[in-house]
Amino acid sequence: MRVLTATSHGESAAWEELWSSMLASLAAEAEDGEQSFLAGGHNLEIERAGDVARIIERLTSR
């Protein structure tokens, strides 16, 4: 499982840290879980489409 985490939601630093730690916990629940940080906001599939596609391709090419 890959958890894609945006780095900027327009919230406080404390909120961003909490959000990141919650998603890290989610990634840790899977045996092969990994959290990937991508610069951008909530719409990573649009803002960072190439990076999201590469992560998906790596998972599906196993």
C-alpha positions in Angstrom: 0.0 0.0 0.0 1.2 3.5 -0.7 -0.1 6.5 1.1 0.4 9.7 -0.9 0.7 12.7 1.4 0.4 16.3 0.2 2.7 18.8 1.9 0.5 21.8 1.8 -3.2 22.1 2.7 -3.2 25.7 3.8 -3.5 24.7 7.5 -1.3 25.4 10.5 2.0 23.6 10.9 0.6 21.7 13.8 -2.4 20.5 11.7 0.0 19.4 8.8 2.1 17.5 11.3 -0.9 15.7 12.8 -2.3 14.8 9.3 1.1 13.5 8.2 1.5 11.4 11.4 -2.0 9.9 10.9 -1.2 8.9 7.4 2.1 7.4 8.5 0.2 5.3 10.9 -2.1 4.1 8.1 0.9 3.2 6.0 2.5 1.3 8.8 -0.6 -1.0 9.1 0.3 -2.7 5.8 3.2 -5.1 5.6 4.7 -3.3 2.6 3.1 0.1 3.4 5.0 3.2 2.5 4.2 6.9 2.8 5.3 9.2 -0.1 5.3 12.9 0.3 4.5 15.1 -2.7 4.7 18.8 -2.7 1.2 20.2 -3.4 -2.2 20.4 -2.0 -5.2 18.1 -1.8 -5.5 17.4 -5.6 -2.3 15.4 -6.1 -3.8 13.4 -8.9 -4.0 16.7 -10.9 -1.1 18.7 -9.5 1.4 15.8 -9.5 -0.2 13.5 -12.0 3.1 12.2 -13.4 4.4 11.3 -9.9 1.2 9.6 -8.9 1.2 7.6 -12.2 4.9 6.5 -11.5 4.0 5.3 -8.0 1.0 3.3 -9.4 3.1 1.8 -12.2 5.8 0.6 -9.7 3.0 -1.1 -7.7 1.4 -2.8 -10.7 4.7 -3.9 -12.3 5.6 -6.2 -9.4 
